[in-house]
């Protein structure tokens, strides 16, 4: 990682890990490593890759379709992983 954003994110990660019980951090690290070892990252789209067309319910309720959004112009996707 390099660049100001990545340094800032690394700082936030370090702060959170310091405030969290060590056992919880170990469980999270083990889960992350299990995912990496599974090969799942080989199937994850990268920056600049085309996203598969999808449809998902929005927070407000109605279904959001990527194809519909693309008709209006470029789309930026952001994913929230939820709380651990």
C-alpha positions as CSV (number, residue, x, y, z in Angstrom):
1,X,0.0,0.0,0.0
2,X,1.2,3.5,-0.7
3,X,-0.3,6.9,-1.0
4,X,-2.0,9.2,1.5
5,X,-5.4,7.3,1.6
6,X,-3.7,3.9,2.1
7,X,-1.6,5.3,4.9
8,X,-4.6,6.8,6.6
9,X,-6.5,3.6,6.3
10,X,-3.6,1.7,7.8
11,X,-3.6,4.1,10.7
12,X,-7.3,3.6,11.3
13,X,-6.9,-0.2,11.1
14,X,-4.1,0.0,13.7
15,X,-6.2,2.2,16.0
16,X,-9.2,-0.2,15.8
17,X,-7.0,-3.3,16.4
18,X,-5.4,-1.6,19.5
19,X,-8.9,-0.9,20.9
20,X,-10.3,-4.4,20.1
21,X,-9.7,-7.5,22.3
22,X,-6.8,-9.5,20.9
23,X,-8.9,-12.6,20.6
24,X,-11.4,-10.8,18.4
25,X,-8.6,-9.6,16.1
26,X,-7.2,-13.1,15.9
27,X,-10.6,-14.5,14.8
28,X,-10.9,-11.8,12.2
29,X,-7.4,-12.3,10.9
30,X,-8.0,-16.1,10.7
31,X,-11.2,-15.5,8.7
32,X,-9.5,-13.1,6.4
33,X,-6.6,-15.6,5.8
34,X,-9.1,-18.4,5.2
35,X,-10.7,-16.3,2.5
36,X,-7.4,-15.5,0.9
37,X,-6.3,-19.1,1.0
38,X,-9.5,-20.2,-0.7
39,X,-8.5,-18.5,-3.9
40,X,-11.5,-16.2,-3.8
41,X,-9.4,-13.2,-4.7
42,X,-8.6,-14.8,-8.1
43,X,-12.3,-14.3,-8.9
44,X,-12.8,-10.8,-7.6
45,X,-13.1,-8.1,-10.3
46,X,-10.3,-5.6,-10.2
47,X,-10.2,-1.8,-10.5
48,X,-11.4,-0.9,-14.0
49,X,-13.0,-4.3,-14.7
50,X,-16.5,-4.4,-15.9
51,X,-18.9,-5.3,-13.2
52,X,-21.4,-8.2,-13.9
53,X,-24.9,-6.9,-14.4
54,X,-26.7,-7.3,-11.2
55,X,-30.0,-6.4,-9.5
56,X,-30.2,-5.9,-5.7
57,X,-32.7,-4.4,-3.3
58,X,-31.8,-0.9,-2.2
59,X,-31.9,0.4,1.4
60,X,-35.1,2.2,0.4
61,X,-36.7,-1.0,-0.9
62,X,-36.9,-0.9,-4.7
63,X,-34.6,-3.1,-6.7
64,X,-31.6,-1.4,-8.2
65,X,-30.4,-2.7,-11.6
66,X,-26.9,-1.9,-12.9
67,X,-28.2,-2.0,-16.5
68,X,-30.7,0.8,-15.6
69,X,-28.1,2.9,-13.9
70,X,-25.7,2.6,-16.8
71,X,-28.3,4.0,-19.2
72,X,-27.9,7.3,-17.3
73,X,-24.1,7.3,-17.5
74,X,-21.0,6.0,-15.7
75,X,-21.6,4.3,-12.4
76,X,-19.3,4.2,-9.3
77,X,-19.9,1.2,-7.0
78,X,-19.1,1.2,-3.4
79,X,-19.6,-1.9,-1.2
80,X,-20.1,-1.8,2.6
81,X,-19.0,-5.0,4.2
82,X,-21.1,-4.5,7.3
83,X,-19.9,-4.7,10.9
84,X,-17.7,-7.5,12.2
